[in-house]
Structure formats: structure tokens, C-alpha cells
């Protein structure tokens, strides 16, 4: 049995289609839960831009903070009678890095993005993408496993993009062929426009950089942050620069975003949900409490896992902690526009999470905070505060849960703070003081908030 910081640790891998990659890992988990007579299962999921090694590293660092808080007398947490086991979700989301360029040199200089940079970004996507079956059947060109061939053709078009409209149209067509035919989970992110606008329309909308006032404050001040650190979800964000090549990079980022969003949903509603249902059906584990903690697109994956495909497949869990979640801030909302519920509203209305839901958010999160200017520009929307709490395209990790009756607003506090986490409530914790970027989640304060949610069950 593997351990991380003295927690029994069971990795479980999932395939691109959401199925279990190695069923023996699920069997080992179930046997381990019985053998250790565990009281609590912590299910943790990484985001879309981590390879397996980085995911394991993230789990080790976060669980190290959890262990440190449990050993901290200031935390005043009594877990002596609780035996915690960890399920580490591993799903195919190989890191896709997009160098974040500093805004200071942007004005008037056009796009400094090179052909080599675009080719490299396309190369990173190989072996992690899929071509939609319907697209392959209709066009008769690529089999479902031949996404790499599409990316190779897109690479060949890069030198022609600035001067050839036909090359731009073909570039967009190749990338759109990597997307599923329709979204499994409908979100307010203008995916339909991304599929329907012409190549020239997309390049036109994305060749102008977003206004400075639309960017999170940290993006404007941290000019030293030229390249992302390991684990940074830079592939989501918008370039500070303009021009055709910047537009190509933005289109590439959105392609990646939409595909990994869909994959997180597939893994969540598919294999992860099925595994949780197996655990809940095990008579020897009837008293087991299940706690979900996700980061980035891992938040979407785990929320989809408890929601299930419908009410019949939902799984009741005891708490959920969403650290810098990469989905809409209306995800849990009731009638956010007066008519429609958020796509995960059923998690609250059906009480699939019986205990507290804790949400960390900060505008320091450039990955979530700058994805949404792209969606807004897809809609042809211009705004001075794009991505903020009043923008319909805002993100959970940027603003917390919005238009959600069960949500309360607070701060991510120091270890020892007397949180009043209640069952069936969403607790938005503004994390500006401690979380300074999308993947900057491994802090005692975040681990303490997570443990307080567990302790409330």
C-alpha cells in the first residue's frame, strides 16, 4: 500500500473516454478501504494542465499541508478517531503550456509570438486530443484516433497564417475537428459560436488584445511572470498581444479549453461516478464518509461525479472543496437569468453534497480570470470589467458562486479560524491574501479550510 504523508494513497487512472484505465486500481482501493477500516475517503483531482508526474506532485504537496495542519495545535482539530484514506484521480490532461507574455511591452508592438512558439504549442497537444467520430465519418479524412495528424497539418499552416485567409480558415477547421460534436455539459462559454463562426470571424475577434481593465489586477503588476511555473494553467489565458499569431494562439487555447472541459465531464460522469457508486454500494463501507477536493478542471470532474448523468446516477458525498474551480460562476445558481439554472444546480437542489461546499476564489487567478475575456469576445461583447462577478462569463475560481441562494461570502482565513461551515451551504472564500495564481493552492490556509469542511460532517 502506497502512502503520502502517512495517508494510505490509492491512485486510480481514467482513460480519455472516461472509463477506468486499470480496473485493478479500483479493486485495490476497495480492498484497502475495507482493510484499513477507514472512516473518511478523500477524493482529490488535479486540473487539466497536469501530466501524471505533476498531478502526483500536487497531491503530495497538498497532503503535506493537510498533515501539517492536523499536527498543528493551533488548528484545534480532533481527528484522532478518524482514519483518512486518499483516492488520487489521474486523468489524461497532459500539460499544455502557453508562455504568459508581459503586458509592459505590448502597446504598439504588434504580436511577438513566433511561428516556432505556435508550432510548439500544437506539438504539446499531440497524444492528448481526440477527433470527433462524427467529424471523421462526415469528412472521411481522419479516423477518431488521428488527431495528431490534424495537429501536424495545422503546424504546416502556421507560416501562412498572416498572409493567407484560406490557411486561416483551414487552421480553424482542423482545430475544430478536435472538439466533440456537442457539449455534454452546457455552460455559458459560447462554445456554439466557436463552432459556428467562420475562420476569419474568429481571427478578427481574437487578434485585438483585451483592454487592460479587463485583466485581473495581478496580470498587470507581475511583469516578472514571463513563463508559467510547473502546473500553471496558462493554456487557458489570453495573450496580452495582438495580431494574427496572437489570435491563432487564442484559438488554440480555446480549442484546448473546450476539449478538456468535455473530458473532465466525461471522466466525472463516467468512471469516477461509477467508482463512487461502487463504494456506496459496498455493505462493509456503509459508514464511510466521502470528501471531494478538486483543483481547476478537477473541480468540474468531481462535481460531475457527484451529480451523475441524472438523478438516478447521482452519488451522495459528505463535503466538497473546490480550489480555483475552472467552471462558470453560475454553475450552482438558481435561475441566473430568470429562466435557467446553472448546469450543476442539482448538486444543491438534490443535496448530493450533504455537508458544506467550500469554494476558493481570487482575481489573482489569471488562468480562470482571463479565460472569460475570450468567451466574451466570442459573443462580440466589449466590457471594461470582463470576467468579474457581474459578467455572465465569469469563473468560479475568479468570483466564487454567484446568484446562488445557498452561497455565503467570506475570506480564506488563517489556521485556527472559527469557520461556521453549514450543511448544504456554499461558502465562497476570497483568497487574495494567500493564493496568488491558479495553481498556488498548497497552503496551510487552504488545507485548513478543507479540513474544517471535513470536520463539519
C-alpha positions in Angstrom: 0.0 0.0 0.0 1.4 3.4 -1.0 1.3 6.3 1.4 1.6 10.1 1.1 2.5 11.8 4.3 1.2 8.8 6.2 -2.1 8.8 4.4 -2.9 5.5 2.6 -2.9 6.6 -1.0 -4.6 4.8 -3.9 -4.1 6.2 -7.4 -6.8 5.5 -9.9 -6.3 6.3 -13.6 -9.0 7.1 -16.1 -8.9 7.0 -19.9 -9.9 9.8 -22.4 -13.4 8.3 -22.8 -14.0 8.5 -19.0 -13.6 4.7 -18.4 -11.3 3.1 -15.8 -7.8 2.7 -17.4 -6.8 0.0 -15.0 -9.7 -1.8 -13.2 -7.3 -3.4 -10.8 -6.6 0.0 -9.2 -10.3 0.3 -8.3 -10.2 -3.1 -6.8 -7.2 -2.2 -4.7 -8.9 0.9 -3.5 -12.0 -1.0 -2.3 -9.9 -3.7 -0.6 -7.7 -1.0 1.0 -10.8 0.8 2.4 -12.0 -2.4 3.9 -8.6 -3.4 5.3 -7.8 -0.1 6.9 -11.3 0.3 8.3 -11.3 3.8 7.1 -13.8 6.4 8.3 -13.2 9.0 5.6 -12.2 8.9 2.0 -10.6 12.0 0.5 -11.0 12.0 -3.3 -8.7 14.5 -4.9 -8.5 15.5 -8.6 -5.9 17.6 -10.5 -6.7 20.1 -13.2 -6.5 19.9 -16.9 -2.9 21.0 -17.4 -1.1 18.4 -15.3 0.7 15.4 -16.5 0.7 12.4 -14.2 4.0 13.3 -12.5 2.8 16.8 -11.9 -0.5 15.5 -10.6 1.2 13.2 -8.1 3.5 16.1 -7.0 0.5 18.3 -6.5 -1.2 15.6 -4.3 2.0 15.2 -2.3 2.3 18.9 -1.7 -1.4 19.4 -0.8 -1.5 16.4 1.5 1.7 17.6 3.1 -0.1 20.8 4.1 -3.1 18.7 5.3 -0.8 16.6 7.5 0.9 19.8 8.8 -2.4 21.3 9.8 -3.5 18.1 11.5 -0.3 18.3 13.6 -0.7 22.0 14.3 -2.1 22.6 17.8 -3.4 26.0 16.7 -5.8 24.2 14.3 -7.7 22.6 17.2 -8.9 19.7 15.0 -9.7 16.4 16.7 -9.2 13.7 14.1 -8.0 11.1 16.5 -10.9 8.8 15.8 -10.9 9.3 12.0 -8.9 7.2 9.7 -8.4 9.0 6.4 -7.6 7.3 3.1 -6.9 9.2 -0.2 -8.0 8.3 -3.7 -5.9 10.3 -6.2 -7.7 10.7 -9.5 -5.4 10.7 -12.5 -6.9 11.6 -15.9 -5.3 12.4 -19.2 -4.7 16.1 -19.2 -1.0 16.5 -20.2 0.3 19.9 -19.5 -0.3 22.4 -22.3 1.9 25.4 -21.6 1.3 28.8 -23.1 4.1 31.3 -22.2 2.4 34.2 -20.5 3.8 37.4 -22.0 4.3 40.6 -20.0 2.0 43.5 -20.8 4.6 46.2 -20.4 6.0 45.8 -24.0 2.7 45.2 -25.7 1.5 48.6 -26.7 2.0 49.3 -30.3 4.5 46.5 -30.9 2.1 44.0 -32.6 2.5 40.3 -31.9 5.9 39.0 -30.7 4.5 35.4 -30.9 6.7 33.4 -33.2 5.9 30.7 -35.7 8.1 28.4 -33.6 6.0 29.1 -30.5 2.8 28.2 -32.2 4.3 25.0 -33.7 5.5 24.1 -30.2 2.1 24.6 -28.7 0.5 22.4 -31.3 3.1 19.8 -30.6 2.2 19.7 -26.9 -1.3 18.8 -27.8 -0.4 15.7 -29.6 -1.4 12.4 -28.0 -3.8 14.2 -25.6 -6.6 15.1 -28.1 -9.3 13.3 -29.9 -11.1 13.7 -33.2 -14.8 13.5 -33.0 -16.2 10.4 -34.6 -19.0 12.2 -36.5 -16.4 14.6 -37.9 -14.4 11.7 -39.2 -17.4 10.0 -40.7 -18.6 13.1 -42.5 -15.3 14.1 -43.9 -13.8 10.7 -44.4 -10.3 12.1 -43.8 -9.3 11.3 -40.2 -10.1 8.3 -38.0 -11.1 9.1 -34.4 -7.5 8.3 -33.3 -5.9 10.6 -35.9 -6.0 13.9 -34.0 -2.2 14.1 -34.2 -2.4 14.1 -38.0 -4.7 17.2 -37.7 -2.3 18.9 -35.5 0.6 18.1 -37.8 -1.4 19.7 -40.7 -2.1 22.8 -38.5 1.6 23.1 -37.8 2.3 23.2 -41.6 -0.1 26.1 -42.0 1.5 28.3 -39.3 3.9 30.2 -41.6 1.0 31.1 -44.0 -1.5 32.4 -41.4 -0.6 36.1 -41.5 -1.0 36.4 -45.3 -3.4 33.7 -46.4 -7.1 33.8 -45.5 -7.5 30.3 -46.8 -4.8 29.0 -44.5 -6.6 30.7 -41.5 -9.9 29.0 -42.5 -8.2 25.6 -42.8 -6.3 26.1 -39.5 -9.6 26.7 -37.7 -11.3 23.8 -39.4 -8.5 21.4 -38.3 -8.7 22.6 -34.7 -12.5 22.5 -34.5 -12.4 18.9 -35.7 -10.7 18.0 -32.4 -13.8 19.0 -30.5 -16.8 16.8 -29.6 -19.8 17.5 -31.8 -21.7 19.0 -28.9 -21.0 19.7 -25.3 -22.0 17.1 -22.8 -22.2 19.8 -20.1 -23.8 23.1 -21.3 -22.1 26.1 -19.9 -22.2 29.8 -20.6 -19.0 30.0 -22.5 -20.1 30.5 -26.2 -18.8 27.1 -27.4 -21.6 27.1 -30.0 -20.2 30.4 -31.5 -16.7 28.9 -31.5 -18.0 26.0 -33.6 -20.1 28.2 -36.0 -18.2 31.4 -36.7 -16.0 31.4 -39.8 -12.3 31.2 -39.5 -11.9 34.9 -40.5 -14.5 35.9 -37.9 -12.6 34.1 -35.1 -9.3 35.6 -36.2 -10.8 39.0 -36.3 -12.3 38.7 -32.8 -9.1 37.4 -31.2 -6.4 39.5 -32.9 -7.0 42.5 -30.7 -5.7 42.2 -27.1 -8.2 42.6 -24.3 -8.4 46.0 -22.6 -6.1 46.4 -19.6 -9.1 47.0 -17.4 -10.5 43.6 -18.4 -7.5 41.7 -16.9 -7.1 40.6 -13.3 -5.0 43.1 -11.3 -2.2 40.6 -10.8 -1.8 40.3 -14.5 -1.0 44.0 -14.8 1.5 44.2 -12.0 3.5 41.0 -12.1 5.6 41.7 -15.1 8.3 39.3 -13.9 6.0 36.3 -14.5 7.1 35.7 -18.1 6.6 32.0 -18.2 4.3 29.7 -16.2 5.6 27.7 -13.3 5.1 23.9 -13.4 1.4 23.2 -13.0 0.2 26.7 -14.1 -2.8 26.5 -16.3 -1.5 29.0 -18.7 -3.1 27.4 -21.8 -6.5 28.9 -20.8 -5.4 32.5 -20.8 -5.5 35.2 -23.4 -2.3 36.8 -24.8 -1.6 40.4 -23.9 -0.5 41.0 -27.5 -2.4 41.5 -30.7 -2.1 40.3 -34.3 -2.8 37.2 -36.3 -0.4 35.0 -34.4 -1.9 36.1 -31.1 -5.3 35.2 -32.5 -4.1 31.8 -33.5 -2.8 31.2 -30.0 -6.1 32.3 -28.5 -8.0 29.9 -30.9 -5.6 27.1 -29.9 -6.2 27.9 -26.2 -10.0 27.8 -26.6 -9.8 24.5 -28.5 -7.8 23.0 -25.6 -10.2 24.5 -23.1 -13.4 23.2 -24.7 -11.9 19.7 -25.2 -10.5 19.4 -21.7 -13.8 20.8 -20.3 -15.6 18.0 -22.0 -13.1 15.4 -20.9 -13.3 16.4 -17.3 -17.1 16.0 -17.6 -16.7 12.5 -19.2 -14.4 11.3 -16.6 -16.6 12.7 -13.8 -19.9 11.4 -15.1 -18.4 8.2 -16.3 -15.7 6.3 -14.5 -15.4 8.5 -11.4 -19.1 8.4 -10.8 -19.3 4.6 -11.3 -16.4 4.1 -8.8 -18.1 6.3 -6.2 -21.3 4.3 -6.7 -19.4 1.0 -6.2 -18.1 2.4 -2.9 -21.5 3.5 -1.8 -22.9 0.1 -2.7 -20.3 -1.8 -0.6 -22.0 -3.0 2.6 -18.7 -3.0 4.5 -18.3 0.7 3.7 -21.8 1.9 4.6 -20.5 4.3 7.3 -17.7 5.7 5.1 -17.7 9.5 4.6 -16.6 10.8 1.2 -15.0 14.2 0.8 -14.1 15.7 -2.6 -11.3 18.2 -3.2 -10.6 19.4 -6.7 -8.4 21.9 -8.4 -9.1 23.7 -11.6 -10.9 21.4 -14.0 -10.7 18.7 -11.3 -13.5 20.8 -9.7 -15.6 20.1 -12.7 -14.7 16.5 -12.8 -15.6 15.9 -9.1 -18.8 18.0 -9.3 -19.9 16.0 -12.3 -19.0 12.8 -10.4 -21.4 13.5 -7.5 -24.1 15.0 -9.8 -24.0 12.0 -12.1 -25.6 12.0 -15.6 -29.1 12.3 -13.9 -30.7 12.0 -10.5 -30.7 8.2 -10.7 -26.9 8.1 -11.0 -26.0 10.8 -8.5 -23.8 9.9 -5.6 -24.2 11.5 -2.1 -21.0 12.7 -0.6 -20.3 14.5 2.6 -18.3 17.6 1.7 -16.7 19.2 -1.4 -13.9 21.7 -1.6 -13.3 23.4 -4.9 -10.0 25.2 -5.2 -9.8 27.7 -8.0 -12.5 25.9 -10.0 -12.5 26.3 -13.8 -16.2 26.5 -14.5 -18.9 29.1 -14.6 -19.6 31.2 -11.5 -23.3 30.4 -12.3 -22.7 26.6 -12.1 -24.7 26.2 -8.9 -27.0 29.1 -9.4 -30.8 29.1 -9.4 -32.3 30.9 -12.4 -29.2 33.0 -13.1 -31.0 34.8 -15.9 -34.5 34.5 -14.5 -35.1 31.3 -16.5 -32.3 28.8 -16.4 -30.5 27.0 -13.6 -26.7 26.5 -13.5 -25.6 23.3 -15.1 -24.7 21.8 -11.6 -27.7 23.2 -9.8 -28.9 19.7 -9.0 -25.9 19.2 -6.6 -27.6 21.7 -4.3 -31.3 21.1 -5.1 -30.9 17.3 -4.7 -28.4 17.6 -1.8 -25.8 15.3 -3.4 -23.4 17.1 -1.0 -24.9 16.8 2.4 -22.2 18.9 4.2 -20.5 22.1 3.2 -19.2 23.1 -0.2 -16.1 25.3 0.1 -15.0 27.5 -2.8 -11.8 29.4 -3.0 -11.7 32.3 -5.4 -9.4 35.2 -6.3 -8.9 37.6 -9.1 -5.2 36.8 -8.8 -6.1 33.7 -10.8 -5.1 34.7 -14.3 -6.0 31.3 -15.8 -9.6 31.4 -14.8 -9.8 35.2 -14.8 -8.6 35.7 -18.4 -10.4 32.7 -20.0 -13.6 34.7 -19.9 -12.5 37.7 -21.9 -12.1 35.1 -24.7 -15.7 33.9 -24.3 -16.9 37.5 -24.1 -15.2 38.4 -27.3 -16.7 35.3 -29.0 -20.0 36.8 -28.1 -19.0 40.1 -29.6 -19.1 41.7 -26.1 -16.9 44.6 -25.1 -16.7 45.4 -21.4 -14.4 47.3 -19.0 -14.6 44.6 -16.3 -14.8 41.4 -18.3 -14.6 38.3 -16.2 -15.8 40.0 -13.0 -18.8 39.0 -10.8 -21.2 40.9 -12.9 -20.1 39.4 -16.2 -22.1 36.4 -17.3 -18.9 34.7 -18.4 -17.2 34.9 -15.0 -15.5 31.9 -13.5 -15.9 30.2 -10.1 -12.2 30.4 -9.3 -12.3 34.1 -10.0 -15.5 35.2 -8.4 -17.0 32.3 -6.3 -20.5 31.0 -6.8 -22.8 33.8 -8.0 -26.6 34.1 -8.0 -26.7 31.0 -5.7 -29.1 31.4 -2.8 -27.2 28.9 -0.6 -23.9 30.9 -1.0 -22.3 33.0 1.7 -19.2 35.2 1.3 -16.2 35.2 3.5 -12.4 35.1 3.4 -9.8 32.3 3.4 -8.5 32.7 6.9 -5.5 31.7 9.0 -5.2 28.3 10.6 -7.4 28.2 13.7 -10.1 30.5 12.4 -13.6 29.5 13.6 -15.3 28.9 10.3 -19.1 28.3 10.6 -19.5 25.8 7.8 -23.0 24.6 7.5 -24.6 21.6 5.7 -26.0 22.3 2.2 -24.3 25.7 2.0 -21.7 27.1 -0.4 -19.0 29.1 1.3 -17.2 31.5 -1.0 -13.8 32.2 0.4 -12.0 35.1 -1.1 -8.3 34.0 -1.2 -6.4 37.1 -2.4 -4.1 37.1 0.7 -2.8 33.5 0.2 -3.5 32.4 -3.3 -1.5 34.3 -5.9 -2.1 32.2 -9.0 -4.2 29.5 -10.4 -2.1 26.6 -9.1 -1.0 28.3 -5.9 -3.2 26.2 -3.7 -0.8 24.3 -1.5 -1.0 26.4 1.6 -1.9 25.6 5.3 -4.9 28.0 5.0 -6.4 26.1 2.1 -5.7 22.7 3.8 -7.3 24.0 7.0 -10.5 25.2 5.2 -10.7 21.8 3.6 -10.3 20.0 7.0 -12.8 22.2 8.6 -15.3 21.2 5.9 -14.5 17.5 6.7 -14.8 18.2 10.4 -18.3 19.7 9.9 -19.6 16.2 8.7 
